[in-house]
Amino acid sequence: MKDRELKPPTPDIIDQVIKVGIGYDIHPLKEGIPLYIGGVRIPFPKGLEGHSDGDVLLHAISDALLGALSLPDIGQIFPPSSPEFKGISSSEILRKAGEMVREKGYSVEGIDSVVVAEEPKISPYKDKMKRKIGEILGIPPDYIGIKGKTAEGKGEVGRGFAIEAYAVCVLRRMDDKS
Ligand SMILES: [Zn+2]
């Protein structure tokens, strides 16, 4: 089984050309406030409560990008307790995360995500969300995956009290020629 012999990593591999990040977020739904998911305003009687506009998907993606480079998370960069960031748009949070990735010398090569919501349906807005996120990060919309799921009636999300989002990302070091 000579071909399956494990080789020690080269210094280049140790220097990590590819980085992977994961992000998660959840916000409670509240009557009478606007609903934003993936940077898109969705007509619905309830919105997501939290500092900023409560956009779970943009927050999960931002944390995935920052986590991939071991940077502080969005709660640390934009502390909810700080009046400076009260009502900040989540597009600005994601834009800042994208900038920090570029400053570290990495480009975003792919994002995949899941939005878990009993209501409303996510699929009619997916393409618009991809375009919006692509615009914010300066990447093509088809680098971004978005899947809508329900929680099958289970838990807080399933009973319609909250919406959650999961995101993963892949970054590549920009000076990589491979
Ligand atoms: Zn959040």
Backbone and ligand atoms as CSV (ligand in chain L), in Angstrom:
chain,resi,resn,atom,element,x,y,z
A,1,MET,N,N,0.856,-1.208,0.000
A,1,MET,CA,C,0.000,0.000,0.000
A,1,MET,C,C,0.880,1.243,0.000
A,2,LYS,N,N,1.912,1.192,-0.861
A,2,LYS,CA,C,2.882,2.270,-0.850
A,2,LYS,C,C,2.258,3.619,-1.237
A,3,ASP,N,N,1.289,3.559,-2.191
A,3,ASP,CA,C,0.684,4.814,-2.676
A,3,ASP,C,C,-0.176,5.506,-1.608
A,4,ARG,N,N,-0.488,4.774,-0.532
A,4,ARG,CA,C,-1.318,5.397,0.506
A,4,ARG,C,C,-0.489,5.898,1.689
A,5,GLU,N,N,0.817,5.826,1.508
A,5,GLU,CA,C,1.707,6.284,2.570
A,5,GLU,C,C,1.487,7.776,2.867
A,6,LEU,N,N,1.402,8.111,4.129
A,6,LEU,CA,C,1.176,9.522,4.477
A,6,LEU,C,C,2.490,10.292,4.439
A,7,LYS,N,N,2.436,11.418,3.760
A,7,LYS,CA,C,3.640,12.249,3.680
A,7,LYS,C,C,3.516,13.393,4.677
A,8,PRO,N,N,4.640,13.799,5.273
A,8,PRO,CA,C,4.535,14.953,6.186
A,8,PRO,C,C,4.184,16.201,5.393
A,9,PRO,N,N,3.374,17.113,5.962
A,9,PRO,CA,C,2.992,18.323,5.214
A,9,PRO,C,C,4.195,19.196,4.902
A,10,THR,N,N,4.170,19.815,3.738
A,10,THR,CA,C,5.248,20.734,3.382
A,10,THR,C,C,4.996,22.065,4.102
A,11,PRO,N,N,6.016,22.909,4.221
A,11,PRO,CA,C,5.796,24.211,4.879
A,11,PRO,C,C,4.665,25.009,4.238
A,12,ASP,N,N,4.520,24.881,2.895
A,12,ASP,CA,C,3.434,25.600,2.211
A,12,ASP,C,C,2.064,25.186,2.720
A,13,ILE,N,N,1.925,23.873,2.939
A,13,ILE,CA,C,0.630,23.381,3.414
A,13,ILE,C,C,0.402,23.856,4.847
A,14,ILE,N,N,1.481,23.856,5.635
A,14,ILE,CA,C,1.350,24.333,7.012
A,14,ILE,C,C,0.916,25.804,7.004
A,15,ASP,N,N,1.370,26.539,5.998
A,15,ASP,CA,C,1.037,27.957,5.888
A,15,ASP,C,C,-0.410,28.181,5.437
A,16,GLN,N,N,-1.098,27.108,5.155
A,16,GLN,CA,C,-2.532,27.121,4.879
A,16,GLN,C,C,-2.980,28.084,3.793
A,17,VAL,N,N,-2.992,27.546,2.604
A,17,VAL,CA,C,-3.466,28.274,1.436
A,17,VAL,C,C,-4.992,28.373,1.481
A,18,ILE,N,N,-5.617,27.298,1.963
A,18,ILE,CA,C,-7.083,27.227,2.034
A,18,ILE,C,C,-7.529,27.310,3.491
A,19,LYS,N,N,-8.527,28.116,3.739
A,19,LYS,CA,C,-9.077,28.244,5.098
A,19,LYS,C,C,-10.577,27.965,5.049
A,20,VAL,N,N,-11.083,27.334,6.099
A,20,VAL,CA,C,-12.505,26.988,6.175
A,20,VAL,C,C,-13.095,27.625,7.425
A,21,GLY,N,N,-14.290,28.184,7.309
A,21,GLY,CA,C,-14.944,28.799,8.472
A,21,GLY,C,C,-16.381,28.341,8.603
A,22,ILE,N,N,-16.888,28.403,9.840
A,22,ILE,CA,C,-18.294,28.059,10.095
A,22,ILE,C,C,-18.918,29.163,10.946
A,23,GLY,N,N,-20.170,29.475,10.665
A,23,GLY,CA,C,-20.884,30.485,11.453
A,23,GLY,C,C,-22.306,30.037,11.716
A,24,TYR,N,N,-22.854,30.470,12.852
A,24,TYR,CA,C,-24.225,30.132,13.233
A,24,TYR,C,C,-24.864,31.358,13.865
A,25,ASP,N,N,-26.155,31.535,13.653
A,25,ASP,CA,C,-26.844,32.626,14.346
A,25,ASP,C,C,-28.322,32.291,14.512
A,26,ILE,N,N,-28.933,32.894,15.518
A,26,ILE,CA,C,-30.378,32.753,15.747
A,26,ILE,C,C,-30.899,34.069,16.309
A,27,HIS,N,N,-32.072,34.506,15.844
A,27,HIS,CA,C,-32.729,35.685,16.414
A,27,HIS,C,C,-34.210,35.380,16.609
A,28,PRO,N,N,-34.805,35.938,17.671
A,28,PRO,CA,C,-36.246,35.739,17.887
A,28,PRO,C,C,-37.082,36.584,16.930
A,29,LEU,N,N,-38.245,36.058,16.556
A,29,LEU,CA,C,-39.188,36.811,15.714
A,29,LEU,C,C,-40.082,37.671,16.597
A,30,LYS,N,N,-40.342,38.885,16.117
A,30,LYS,CA,C,-41.178,39.807,16.879
A,30,LYS,C,C,-42.165,40.480,15.926
A,31,GLU,N,N,-43.377,40.642,16.393
A,31,GLU,CA,C,-44.429,41.298,15.588
A,31,GLU,C,C,-44.041,42.729,15.222
A,32,GLY,N,N,-44.408,43.127,14.027
A,32,GLY,CA,C,-44.388,44.544,13.675
A,32,GLY,C,C,-43.034,45.160,13.364
A,33,ILE,N,N,-41.997,44.350,13.164
A,33,ILE,CA,C,-40.715,44.922,12.721
A,33,ILE,C,C,-40.354,44.289,11.375
A,34,PRO,N,N,-39.560,45.012,10.539
A,34,PRO,CA,C,-39.265,44.465,9.204
A,34,PRO,C,C,-38.369,43.227,9.272
A,35,LEU,N,N,-38.612,42.302,8.341
A,35,LEU,CA,C,-37.809,41.064,8.292
A,35,LEU,C,C,-36.754,41.176,7.196
A,36,TYR,N,N,-35.486,41.039,7.597
A,36,TYR,CA,C,-34.366,41.004,6.643
A,36,TYR,C,C,-33.654,39.672,6.769
A,37,ILE,N,N,-33.523,38.972,5.643
A,37,ILE,CA,C,-32.699,37.754,5.613
A,37,ILE,C,C,-31.845,37.822,4.358
A,38,GLY,N,N,-30.549,37.603,4.515
A,38,GLY,CA,C,-29.646,37.657,3.362
A,38,GLY,C,C,-29.614,39.025,2.707
A,39,GLY,N,N,-29.879,40.072,3.499
A,39,GLY,CA,C,-29.843,41.436,2.976
A,39,GLY,C,C,-31.093,41.818,2.196
A,40,VAL,N,N,-32.100,40.926,2.207
A,40,VAL,CA,C,-33.314,41.164,1.426
A,40,VAL,C,C,-34.497,41.372,2.385
A,41,ARG,N,N,-35.286,42.379,2.119
A,41,ARG,CA,C,-36.488,42.636,2.906
A,41,ARG,C,C,-37.584,41.688,2.434
A,42,ILE,N,N,-38.093,40.889,3.375
A,42,ILE,CA,C,-39.121,39.895,3.035
A,42,ILE,C,C,-40.439,40.321,3.668
A,43,PRO,N,N,-41.508,40.440,2.859
A,43,PRO,CA,C,-42.790,40.838,3.433
A,43,PRO,C,C,-43.312,39.751,4.379
A,44,PHE,N,N,-43.483,40.096,5.642
A,44,PHE,CA,C,-43.906,39.139,6.679
A,44,PHE,C,C,-44.336,39.969,7.883
A,45,PRO,N,N,-45.351,39.497,8.622
A,45,PRO,CA,C,-45.823,40.320,9.749
A,45,PRO,C,C,-44.827,40.444,10.902
A,46,LYS,N,N,-43.819,39.591,10.920
A,46,LYS,CA,C,-42.822,39.644,12.008
A,46,LYS,C,C,-41.430,39.858,11.439
A,47,GLY,N,N,-40.540,40.395,12.283
A,47,GLY,CA,C,-39.146,40.566,11.890
A,47,GLY,C,C,-38.235,39.982,12.955
A,48,LEU,N,N,-36.945,39.994,12.696
A,48,LEU,CA,C,-35.976,39.416,13.640
A,48,LEU,C,C,-35.445,40.501,14.563
A,49,GLU,N,N,-35.551,40.199,15.855
A,49,GLU,CA,C,-35.163,41.173,16.863
A,49,GLU,C,C,-33.711,40.951,17.258
A,50,GLY,N,N,-32.988,42.059,17.388
A,50,GLY,CA,C,-31.597,41.960,17.820
A,50,GLY,C,C,-30.934,43.283,17.541
A,51,HIS,N,N,-29.672,43.433,17.961
A,51,HIS,CA,C,-29.000,44.660,17.568
A,51,HIS,C,C,-28.812,44.570,16.057
A,52,SER,N,N,-28.590,45.640,15.400
A,52,SER,CA,C,-28.611,45.719,13.935
A,52,SER,C,C,-30.018,45.350,13.460
A,53,ASP,N,N,-30.145,44.825,12.243
A,53,ASP,CA,C,-31.469,44.460,11.733
A,53,ASP,C,C,-31.781,42.981,11.937
A,54,GLY,N,N,-30.960,42.286,12.732
A,54,GLY,CA,C,-31.237,40.888,13.085
A,54,GLY,C,C,-31.115,39.902,11.929
A,55,ASP,N,N,-30.347,40.272,10.898
A,55,ASP,CA,C,-30.249,39.413,9.704
A,55,ASP,C,C,-29.387,38.180,9.999
A,56,VAL,N,N,-30.045,37.082,10.388
A,56,VAL,CA,C,-29.337,35.862,10.804
A,56,VAL,C,C,-28.363,35.338,9.750
A,57,LEU,N,N,-28.777,35.404,8.489
A,57,LEU,CA,C,-27.930,34.826,7.442
A,57,LEU,C,C,-26.652,35.651,7.254
A,58,LEU,N,N,-26.792,36.975,7.186
A,58,LEU,CA,C,-25.583,37.806,7.021
A,58,LEU,C,C,-24.668,37.683,8.254
A,59,HIS,N,N,-25.270,37.525,9.429
A,59,HIS,CA,C,-24.448,37.366,10.639
A,59,HIS,C,C,-23.701,36.029,10.619
A,60,ALA,N,N,-24.395,34.952,10.224
A,60,ALA,CA,C,-23.744,33.629,10.181
A,60,ALA,C,C,-22.601,33.637,9.157
A,61,ILE,N,N,-22.836,34.255,7.994
A,61,ILE,CA,C,-21.789,34.314,6.962
A,61,ILE,C,C,-20.616,35.166,7.463
A,62,SER,N,N,-20.905,36.295,8.097
A,62,SER,CA,C,-19.832,37.159,8.617
A,62,SER,C,C,-18.964,36.388,9.609
A,63,ASP,N,N,-19.607,35.645,10.512
A,63,ASP,CA,C,-18.841,34.879,11.493
A,63,ASP,C,C,-18.035,33.749,10.844
A,64,ALA,N,N,-18.575,33.154,9.776
A,64,ALA,CA,C,-17.825,32.110,9.064
A,64,ALA,C,C,-16.548,32.711,8.464
A,65,LEU,N,N,-16.681,33.886,7.834
A,65,LEU,CA,C,-15.525,34.541,7.194
A,65,LEU,C,C,-14.465,34.895,8.243
A,66,LEU,N,N,-14.919,35.466,9.352
A,66,LEU,CA,C,-13.976,35.892,10.391
A,66,LEU,C,C,-13.354,34.670,11.067
A,67,GLY,N,N,-14.187,33.658,11.321
A,67,GLY,CA,C,-13.702,32.445,12.003
A,67,GLY,C,C,-12.648,31.717,11.189
A,68,ALA,N,N,-12.790,31.744,9.852
A,68,ALA,CA,C,-11.835,31.051,8.985
A,68,ALA,C,C,-10.415,31.577,9.190
A,69,LEU,N,N,-10.307,32.854,9.571
A,69,LEU,CA,C,-8.981,33.457,9.764
A,69,LEU,C,C,-8.678,33.689,11.237
A,70,SER,N,N,-9.482,33.031,12.092
A,70,SER,CA,C,-9.269,33.141,13.532
A,70,SER,C,C,-9.347,34.592,14.028
A,71,LEU,N,N,-10.169,35.392,13.341
A,71,LEU,CA,C,-10.389,36.784,13.760
A,71,LEU,C,C,-11.497,36.806,14.824
A,72,PRO,N,N,-11.625,37.909,15.569
A,72,PRO,CA,C,-12.712,37.985,16.554
A,72,PRO,C,C,-14.073,37.871,15.857
A,73,ASP,N,N,-15.111,37.409,16.574
A,73,ASP,CA,C,-16.429,37.248,15.946
A,73,ASP,C,C,-17.180,38.592,15.910
A,74,ILE,N,N,-18.346,38.610,15.250
A,74,ILE,CA,C,-19.039,39.900,15.064
A,74,ILE,C,C,-19.523,40.495,16.382
A,75,GLY,N,N,-19.791,39.629,17.378
A,75,GLY,CA,C,-20.186,40.125,18.696
A,75,GLY,C,C,-19.066,40.938,19.340
A,76,GLN,N,N,-17.813,40.599,19.006
A,76,GLN,CA,C,-16.656,41.324,19.558
A,76,GLN,C,C,-16.352,42.576,18.737
A,77,ILE,N,N,-16.502,42.464,17.403
A,77,ILE,CA,C,-16.176,43.602,16.540
A,77,ILE,C,C,-17.277,44.666,16.609
A,78,PHE,N,N,-18.535,44.208,16.691
A,78,PHE,CA,C,-19.682,45.124,16.782
A,78,PHE,C,C,-20.450,44.812,18.062
A,79,PRO,N,N,-19.930,45.162,19.231
A,79,PRO,CA,C,-20.600,44.762,20.470
A,79,PRO,C,C,-22.016,45.335,20.569
A,80,PRO,N,N,-23.023,44.466,20.862
A,80,PRO,CA,C,-24.410,44.927,20.957
A,80,PRO,C,C,-24.579,46.017,22.011
A,81,SER,N,N,-23.684,46.028,23.006
A,81,SER,CA,C,-23.789,47.003,24.094
A,81,SER,C,C,-23.320,48.394,23.660
A,82,SER,N,N,-22.601,48.468,22.529
A,82,SER,CA,C,-22.038,49.747,22.123
A,82,SER,C,C,-23.061,50.570,21.324
A,83,PRO,N,N,-23.394,51.789,21.798
A,83,PRO,CA,C,-24.390,52.619,21.102
A,83,PRO,C,C,-23.962,52.961,19.672
A,84,GLU,N,N,-22.647,52.953,19.446
A,84,GLU,CA,C,-22.080,53.250,18.120
A,84,GLU,C,C,-22.652,52.310,17.044
A,85,PHE,N,N,-22.945,51.059,17.455
A,85,PHE,CA,C,-23.377,50.063,16.476
A,85,PHE,C,C,-24.878,49.778,16.548
A,86,LYS,N,N,-25.609,50.563,17.329
A,86,LYS,CA,C,-27.053,50.345,17.439
A,86,LYS,C,C,-27.703,50.637,16.084
A,87,GLY,N,N,-28.483,49.676,15.609
A,87,GLY,CA,C,-29.189,49.872,14.339
A,87,GLY,C,C,-28.295,49.774,13.107
A,88,ILE,N,N,-27.045,49.331,13.278
A,88,ILE,CA,C,-26.137,49.171,12.130
A,88,ILE,C,C,-26.730,48.130,11.166
A,89,SER,N,N,-26.600,48.388,9.870
A,89,SER,CA,C,-27.134,47.435,8.901
A,89,SER,C,C,-26.206,46.224,8.832
A,90,SER,N,N,-26.819,45.040,8.702
A,90,SER,CA,C,-26.010,43.813,8.646
A,90,SER,C,C,-25.178,43.762,7.376
A,91,SER,N,N,-25.620,44.488,6.326
A,91,SER,CA,C,-24.805,44.568,5.111
A,91,SER,C,C,-23.456,45.204,5.453
A,92,GLU,N,N,-23.476,46.210,6.339
A,92,GLU,CA,C,-22.227,46.857,6.760
A,92,GLU,C,C,-21.346,45.895,7.544
A,93,ILE,N,N,-21.969,45.065,8.377
A,93,ILE,CA,C,-21.208,44.072,9.157
A,93,ILE,C,C,-20.510,43.098,8.203
A,94,LEU,N,N,-21.277,42.599,7.210
A,94,LEU,CA,C,-20.697,41.648,6.255
A,94,LEU,C,C,-19.611,42.317,5.407
A,95,ARG,N,N,-19.872,43.570,5.005
A,95,ARG,CA,C,-18.879,44.303,4.207
A,95,ARG,C,C,-17.556,44.408,4.985
A,96,LYS,N,N,-17.670,44.722,6.275
A,96,LYS,CA,C,-16.483,44.857,7.130
A,96,LYS,C,C,-15.750,43.512,7.247
A,97,ALA,N,N,-16.527,42.424,7.419
A,97,ALA,CA,C,-15.914,41.087,7.518
A,97,ALA,C,C,-15.159,40.768,6.218
A,98,GLY,N,N,-15.780,41.101,5.070
A,98,GLY,CA,C,-15.143,40.878,3.769
A,98,GLY,C,C,-13.852,41.674,3.636
A,99,GLU,N,N,-13.873,42.903,4.128
A,99,GLU,CA,C,-12.677,43.759,4.081
A,99,GLU,C,C,-11.556,43.163,4.923
A,100,MET,N,N,-11.925,42.653,6.108
A,100,MET,CA,C,-10.913,42.077,6.998
A,100,MET,C,C,-10.274,40.838,6.378
A,101,VAL,N,N,-11.087,40.071,5.634
A,101,VAL,CA,C,-10.569,38.892,4.926
A,101,VAL,C,C,-9.538,39.331,3.875
A,102,ARG,N,N,-9.890,40.365,3.104
A,102,ARG,CA,C,-8.972,40.852,2.056
A,102,ARG,C,C,-7.697,41.436,2.664
A,103,GLU,N,N,-7.877,42.177,3.771
A,103,GLU,CA,C,-6.694,42.756,4.432
A,103,GLU,C,C,-5.720,41.676,4.893
A,104,LYS,N,N,-6.262,40.504,5.236
A,104,LYS,CA,C,-5.412,39.379,5.660
A,104,LYS,C,C,-4.815,38.654,4.461
A,105,GLY,N,N,-5.188,39.083,3.242
A,105,GLY,CA,C,-4.612,38.495,2.033
A,105,GLY,C,C,-5.370,37.292,1.500
A,106,TYR,N,N,-6.644,37.159,1.862
A,106,TYR,CA,C,-7.433,36.013,1.393
A,106,TYR,C,C,-8.614,36.465,0.538
A,107,SER,N,N,-9.055,35.569,-0.375
A,107,SER,CA,C,-10.260,35.834,-1.161
A,107,SER,C,C,-11.314,34.789,-0.815
A,108,VAL,N,N,-12.571,35.154,-0.982
A,108,VAL,CA,C,-13.677,34.225,-0.691
A,108,VAL,C,C,-13.911,33.369,-1.935
A,109,GLU,N,N,-13.764,32.056,-1.767
A,109,GLU,CA,C,-13.909,31.141,-2.909
A,109,GLU,C,C,-15.251,30.431,-2.903
A,110,GLY,N,N,-15.927,30.425,-1.777
A,110,GLY,CA,C,-17.221,29.754,-1.720
A,110,GLY,C,C,-17.882,29.921,-0.364
A,111,ILE,N,N,-19.215,29.993,-0.408
A,111,ILE,CA,C,-20.024,30.083,0.816
A,111,ILE,C,C,-21.187,29.131,0.622
A,112,ASP,N,N,-21.520,28.369,1.662
A,112,ASP,CA,C,-22.772,27.617,1.622
A,112,ASP,C,C,-23.510,27.881,2.918
A,113,SER,N,N,-24.833,27.830,2.853
A,113,SER,CA,C,-25.594,28.204,4.041
A,113,SER,C,C,-26.960,27.526,4.081
A,114,VAL,N,N,-27.512,27.482,5.281
A,114,VAL,CA,C,-28.864,26.967,5.499
A,114,VAL,C,C,-29.610,27.971,6.375
A,115,VAL,N,N,-30.803,28.348,5.955
A,115,VAL,CA,C,-31.671,29.182,6.796
A,115,VAL,C,C,-32.803,28.276,7.286
A,116,VAL,N,N,-32.961,28.182,8.604
A,116,VAL,CA,C,-34.032,27.340,9.154
A,116,VAL,C,C,-35.155,28.243,9.649
A,117,ALA,N,N,-36.296,28.149,8.974
A,117,ALA,CA,C,-37.445,29.000,9.300
A,117,ALA,C,C,-38.722,28.221,9.009
A,118,GLU,N,N,-39.641,28.236,9.947
A,118,GLU,CA,C,-40.927,27.575,9.698
A,118,GLU,C,C,-41.692,28.382,8.639
A,119,GLU,N,N,-41.623,29.694,8.778
A,119,GLU,CA,C,-42.213,30.658,7.851
A,119,GLU,C,C,-41.338,31.892,7.866
A,120,PRO,N,N,-41.261,32.682,6.869
A,120,PRO,CA,C,-41.815,32.481,5.527
A,120,PRO,C,C,-40.930,31.536,4.706
A,121,LYS,N,N,-41.388,31.201,3.512
A,121,LYS,CA,C,-40.579,30.383,2.589
A,121,LYS,C,C,-39.381,31.206,2.117
A,122,ILE,N,N,-38.202,30.579,2.109
A,122,ILE,CA,C,-36.965,31.278,1.737
A,122,ILE,C,C,-36.719,31.210,0.225
A,123,SER,N,N,-37.154,30.090,-0.390
A,123,SER,CA,C,-36.761,29.835,-1.793
A,123,SER,C,C,-37.102,30.971,-2.775
A,124,PRO,N,N,-38.256,31.659,-2.652
A,124,PRO,CA,C,-38.519,32.715,-3.642
A,124,PRO,C,C,-37.510,33.868,-3.587
A,125,TYR,N,N,-36.744,33.976,-2.491
A,125,TYR,CA,C,-35.835,35.120,-2.304
A,125,TYR,C,C,-34.360,34.745,-2.464
A,126,LYS,N,N,-34.122,33.436,-2.694
A,126,LYS,CA,C,-32.734,32.947,-2.710
A,126,LYS,C,C,-31.842,33.667,-3.718
A,127,ASP,N,N,-32.344,33.823,-4.946
A,127,ASP,CA,C,-31.506,34.440,-5.986
A,127,ASP,C,C,-31.196,35.891,-5.655
A,128,LYS,N,N,-32.191,36.585,-5.121
A,128,LYS,CA,C,-31.987,37.975,-4.731
A,128,LYS,C,C,-30.943,38.065,-3.598
A,129,MET,N,N,-31.034,37.130,-2.653
A,129,MET,CA,C,-30.069,37.104,-1.536
A,129,MET,C,C,-28.651,36.861,-2.061
A,130,LYS,N,N,-28.534,35.903,-3.007
A,130,LYS,CA,C,-27.207,35.584,-3.566
A,130,LYS,C,C,-26.609,36.799,-4.262
A,131,ARG,N,N,-27.463,37.509,-5.025
A,131,ARG,CA,C,-26.961,38.706,-5.721
A,131,ARG,C,C,-26.504,39.757,-4.721
A,132,LYS,N,N,-27.310,39.935,-3.676
A,132,LYS,CA,C,-27.006,40.951,-2.659
A,132,LYS,C,C,-25.684,40.607,-1.927
A,133,ILE,N,N,-25.549,39.357,-1.510
A,133,ILE,CA,C,-24.351,38.938,-0.770
A,133,ILE,C,C,-23.128,39.017,-1.686
A,134,GLY,N,N,-23.321,38.596,-2.957
A,134,GLY,CA,C,-22.246,38.681,-3.941
A,134,GLY,C,C,-21.765,40.116,-4.132
A,135,GLU,N,N,-22.731,41.024,-4.201
A,135,GLU,CA,C,-22.418,42.457,-4.353
A,135,GLU,C,C,-21.611,42.968,-3.156
A,136,ILE,N,N,-22.067,42.612,-1.962
A,136,ILE,CA,C,-21.410,43.098,-0.742
A,136,ILE,C,C,-19.963,42.593,-0.673
A,137,LEU,N,N,-19.769,41.315,-1.059
A,137,LEU,CA,C,-18.434,40.712,-0.911
A,137,LEU,C,C,-17.589,40.813,-2.174
A,138,GLY,N,N,-18.206,41.272,-3.278
A,138,GLY,CA,C,-17.476,41.363,-4.538
A,138,GLY,C,C,-17.136,39.998,-5.123
A,139,ILE,N,N,-18.087,39.050,-4.999
A,139,ILE,CA,C,-17.896,37.707,-5.578
A,139,ILE,C,C,-19.124,37.367,-6.427
A,140,PRO,N,N,-18.977,36.410,-7.381
A,140,PRO,CA,C,-20.138,36.050,-8.201
A,140,PRO,C,C,-21.229,35.386,-7.344
A,141,PRO,N,N,-22.499,35.636,-7.687
A,141,PRO,CA,C,-23.598,35.032,-6.912
A,141,PRO,C,C,-23.539,33.507,-6.879
A,142,ASP,N,N,-22.951,32.893,-7.936
A,142,ASP,CA,C,-22.932,31.428,-7.923
A,142,ASP,C,C,-21.789,30.849,-7.077
A,143,TYR,N,N,-21.076,31.697,-6.361
A,143,TYR,CA,C,-20.145,31.209,-5.341
A,143,TYR,C,C,-20.887,30.964,-4.023
A,144,ILE,N,N,-22.181,31.300,-4.013
A,144,ILE,CA,C,-22.944,31.301,-2.763
A,144,ILE,C,C,-24.082,30.298,-2.835
A,145,GLY,N,N,-24.186,29.457,-1.825
A,145,GLY,CA,C,-25.305,28.513,-1.725
A,145,GLY,C,C,-26.214,28.933,-0.582
A,146,ILE,N,N,-27.522,28.867,-0.824
A,146,ILE,CA,C,-28.491,29.162,0.237
A,146,ILE,C,C,-29.595,28.105,0.166
A,147,LYS,N,N,-29.835,27.441,1.286
A,147,LYS,CA,C,-30.923,26.463,1.329
A,147,LYS,C,C,-31.911,26.850,2.418
A,148,GLY,N,N,-33.179,26.799,2.103
A,148,GLY,CA,C,-34.211,27.048,3.109
A,148,GLY,C,C,-34.709,25.724,3.641
A,149,LYS,N,N,-34.814,25.609,4.971
A,149,LYS,CA,C,-35.334,24.379,5.599
A,149,LYS,C,C,-36.338,24.784,6.669
A,150,THR,N,N,-37.260,23.882,6.995
A,150,THR,CA,C,-38.086,24.116,8.186
A,150,THR,C,C,-37.527,23.225,9.291
A,151,ALA,N,N,-37.976,23.465,10.514
A,151,ALA,CA,C,-37.556,22.618,11.633
A,151,ALA,C,C,-38.619,21.555,11.911
A,152,GLU,N,N,-39.493,21.318,10.922
A,152,GLU,CA,C,-40.540,20.284,11.030
A,152,GLU,C,C,-41.382,20.457,12.290
A,153,GLY,N,N,-41.637,21.702,12.646
A,153,GLY,CA,C,-42.486,21.977,13.800
A,153,GLY,C,C,-41.812,21.792,15.154
A,154,LYS,N,N,-40.512,21.456,15.157
A,154,LYS,CA,C,-39.826,21.149,16.426
A,154,LYS,C,C,-39.092,22.373,16.994
A,155,GLY,N,N,-39.147,22.463,18.294
A,155,GLY,CA,C,-38.372,23.492,19.001
A,155,GLY,C,C,-38.889,24.900,18.755
A,156,GLU,N,N,-38.125,25.870,19.230
A,156,GLU,CA,C,-38.509,27.287,19.120
A,156,GLU,C,C,-38.625,27.711,17.661
A,157,VAL,N,N,-37.692,27.230,16.842
A,157,VAL,CA,C,-37.710,27.587,15.418
A,157,VAL,C,C,-38.937,26.962,14.750
A,158,GLY,N,N,-39.192,25.710,15.085
A,158,GLY,CA,C,-40.330,24.987,14.500
A,158,GLY,C,C,-41.666,25.590,14.887
A,159,ARG,N,N,-41.729,26.181,16.081
A,159,ARG,CA,C,-42.981,26.806,16.526
A,159,ARG,C,C,-43.096,28.256,16.049
A,160,GLY,N,N,-42.106,28.676,15.254
A,160,GLY,CA,C,-42.201,30.009,14.644
A,160,GLY,C,C,-41.787,31.145,15.557
A,161,PHE,N,N,-41.019,30.848,16.616
A,161,PHE,CA,C,-40.573,31.911,17.525
A,161,PHE,C,C,-39.213,32.491,17.134
A,162,ALA,N,N,-38.507,31.810,16.268
A,162,ALA,CA,C,-37.155,32.266,15.909
A,162,ALA,C,C,-36.772,31.738,14.534
A,163,ILE,N,N,-35.729,32.350,13.957
A,163,ILE,CA,C,-35.153,31.864,12.695
A,163,ILE,C,C,-33.661,31.707,12.926
A,164,GLU,N,N,-33.082,30.622,12.395
A,164,GLU,CA,C,-31.635,30.435,12.572
A,164,GLU,C,C,-30.960,30.206,11.228
A,165,ALA,N,N,-29.645,30.397,11.215
A,165,ALA,CA,C,-28.877,30.226,9.981
A,165,ALA,C,C,-27.510,29.613,10.286
A,166,TYR,N,N,-27.071,28.771,9.378
A,166,TYR,CA,C,-25.740,28.152,9.439
A,166,TYR,C,C,-25.000,28.531,8.152
A,167,ALA,N,N,-23.707,28.776,8.253
A,167,ALA,CA,C,-22.944,29.098,7.039
A,167,ALA,C,C,-21.534,28.517,7.143
A,168,VAL,N,N,-21.018,28.064,6.019
A,168,VAL,CA,C,-19.600,27.686,5.933
A,168,VAL,C,C,-18.979,28.470,4.784
A,169,CYS,N,N,-17.661,28.667,4.874
A,169,CYS,CA,C,-16.998,29.363,3.772
A,169,CYS,C,C,-15.618,28.749,3.535
A,170,VAL,N,N,-15.127,28.953,2.325
A,170,VAL,CA,C,-13.762,28.569,1.960
A,170,VAL,C,C,-13.042,29.829,1.478
A,171,LEU,N,N,-11.866,30.068,2.030
A,171,LEU,CA,C,-11.040,31.205,1.616
A,171,LEU,C,C,-9.746,30.673,1.005
A,172,ARG,N,N,-9.192,31.449,0.063
A,172,ARG,CA,C,-7.908,31.077,-0.529
A,172,ARG,C,C,-6.942,32.241,-0.391
A,173,ARG,N,N,-5.711,31.900,-0.058
A,173,ARG,CA,C,-4.712,32.960,0.036
A,173,ARG,C,C,-4.456,33.534,-1.350
A,174,MET,N,N,-4.504,34.849,-1.471
A,174,MET,CA,C,-4.489,35.471,-2.802
A,174,MET,C,C,-3.172,35.295,-3.552
A,175,ASP,N,N,-2.063,35.082,-2.822
A,175,ASP,CA,C,-0.794,34.918,-3.525
A,175,ASP,C,C,-0.568,33.472,-3.968
A,176,ASP,N,N,-1.574,32.600,-3.730
A,176,ASP,CA,C,-1.437,31.198,-4.116
A,176,ASP,C,C,-1.556,31.047,-5.624
A,177,LYS,N,N,-0.582,30.357,-6.232
A,177,LYS,CA,C,-0.585,30.211,-7.688
A,177,LYS,C,C,-1.033,28.810,-8.107
A,178,SER,N,N,-1.388,27.961,-7.149
A,178,SER,CA,C,-1.687,26.559,-7.496
A,178,SER,C,C,-3.048,26.423,-8.173
L,1,ZN,ZN,ZN,-27.208,37.975,14.763
